[in-house]
């Protein structure tokens, strides 16, 4: 296990021991980390190419998206700190299984409740099931990515395909 130190805008240093990689997304790597008492998620932004998505300033987008979703009222982990210069985010850790691991449709009603809040605010999120964790039967959106609403990318037209054992879901599992 290595140590990852995060120099934050407040000029404090958060010394967190990285425990393991939790996952890699379009915009970064997320690591489980600990200070010996609490667990956190450290997200390190990466700049690897993504053929189906265009990014601007990734770290600023994360902060803007977090603030947008927080204002809308989406259940998600708190952003505890951000290091703009080194492109790192310290998040609250939400322990639980992802929807991808569970492939259960019983949480569809909770995501549809999120959609009601999002759609009236002209917003879509990334509905892929690895972006949702269930803790104590409550659904959390653990990513901060959001975009202006487009019907083709809403939950009903795109996301739902990956929330059950549809052909799209099975194809994704077989490829990855």
N, C-alpha and C positions, 0 to 999 in steps of 0.2 A: 504494500500500500504506500502510495506517495502522498506527500503533503502538497496542497495547492493553496497558496496565499492570495487573497483577493484584496487589492488596494482599492478602497471605495472613495467616492467623491467627498465624503466627510473626512477624508484622510485618516480614517481608522483602518486597521488591518484586521480582517477576519481570517483567523487561522483555522481552516477546516481540513480534517483528514478525509481524503477521498476514499470511499469504501469500494464502490464498484460503478461501472457504467450502467445506467438505467436504460438508455436508448439514444439513438441518433435520428434526428429529424432533418427536414429540409434546411433548417437554419442553424442547427447546432447540436452539440452533444450534451446530454444531461447526466450528471453523476450524483449518486447518493453520497452525502458527506455528513460528517459529524464533528461537533466540538467537544465530544466526550459526554455530553448530557443530552443534547437534542440532535435530531437528524434534519437535514436540509437537502435541497436540490441545488446544485451548482450547474448552471447552464453556461457553456462556453460556445459562443457564436463561431461558426465556421463559414468559409467562403468557397465551398465546393460547388461546382456547377450543378444546376438543377434544370433539366430540359423543359419542364412543364410549369415553371414558376419563375417570375422575375422579382428580384429584390432591389430595394434601394439601400438606404442606411439601415442595416438589420437591427442594430442595438437600439437606435432611436425608434424604429418601427415597433420593437418589442415593448418599449416604454409607452408609446402612444396607444398601441393596441390594448395593453394592460389597463391603462386609464379609461379607455373607451368602454371596455367590457365591465370594469368596476362600476362605472357610472350607470350602465344598463342594468346591473344587478346579477351578473352571471356568477354562479358558484364556482370558484377557482381558488388556487393557492395564492396566498399573499406574496407580493414581491417585497422582500425584506430589504434588499439593497441592490444597487446597480453600479457597475464600474464601466463607465462609458469608454474610457481609454483602452482597457484590456478586453472589452466586449464580454463581460461576465455578469450574470444575474444570480443573486441569491434568493431562492424561493422557499416558502413553506413546503415541507414534504407531506404529501397526502398518501398515507399507506393504504394499499388495497390492490385488488386485481383490476386490470384494464378490461374494458368491454371486449377488446380483441381476444383476451384470454378466456373470457366467460362465454362469449357469443350467446347472450341471453337477451331475448326481446323484452323482458320485463322492465327494463330501464328506458324503453322507447318513450313512455309517457313522460318521464322526467326530462328527456332531451327535447320532446315536443313542447314542454313548458318553457324550456330555455328558448326555443325557437319563437314562441309568442313574444317574448321580450326582445329578441334580436330583430325579428322582421319589422316590428313597428318602429325600430330604430335604424332601419335600412342597413342591417348588418348580417353577414354570414360568418361562421367560424369554420375551422377545419374539422369536419364531422367524422374523420377517420377514427375507428374505435380505439386505437392506441392513445388517443388524446383524451380519453375519459377514464377516470378511476372511480370505483365504488368504495366508499368507506362508510360503515354503519348504515348501509342501505341508501345512502345519499350519493348522487352522481356529481362528480366534479369534472369540469373542463380544465385539464392541467396544462394546456398550451395557452399562449396569449394571442396567437395569430387570429386576426379577423380582417374582413374585407367588406367593402360595400356590397349590399345584397344583389345577387344575380340569381334568377330563378333556376337556371341550370345547375348551380352549385349549392342549392339549398338542401336541407336534410331529406326532404321527400323525393327529390329527383336524383341526388347523388349519394348522400351519406347513408341512407337506409340500405343501400346495396351491400354495405360492409358490416351491418349490424346483425346479420343472420347468415346462415350457411347458403347464401346465394351463389350462383355461378361466379360472379365477380369476386366474392370473398374467397372461394375455393381456389380460383385462379391466382389470386394474390398470394395465398398461403403456399401454393405449389411453386411459385416463382421465387419466394423469399424464404 
